[in-house]
Amino acid sequence: MYSVECRIKKYLFAFNNVTMEKNLTATLKYALLSDKKMAVIAKLVKGKKVKDALTLLQFLPKKWAQQLAKVVKSAYANATVNGSADADKLFIQTILVTRAPKIKRVRFVSRSRISHYVRYRCFVKVVLSVK
């Protein structure tokens, strides 16, 4: 398992080496799901055509597949309207899922004690490309 610094360096290296146009991207910030769970969903649609990915995400029984579908739709709309790219040739080049700051919470339990728990969040960046 990577340490936190190695994981951050790995994502920054991947982020800098992706050739991006501003019109072909969309981001989701501070999503209330852990980065590991979102990465599992993102692996399924990476490299597929946009329409195939949207149909796959529509019928996927995972909680955050609908949120990822919204981000892919947003990138698709950005590419077709602002970037004037051909809609049939678009595919998902990369989906970059990184860790966001945690939310620390407390829960009151019996005998005047406090139980701490953490809510994890993630950032998602979808980059489309034309074949």
Secondary structure by P-SEA (a helix, b strand, c coil): cccaaaaaaaaaaaaaacccccccccccccccccaaaaaaaaaacccccaaaaaaaaaaccccaaaaaaaaaaaaaaaaaaccccccccccccbbbbbbcbbbbbccccccbbbbbbbbbbbbbbbbbbcc
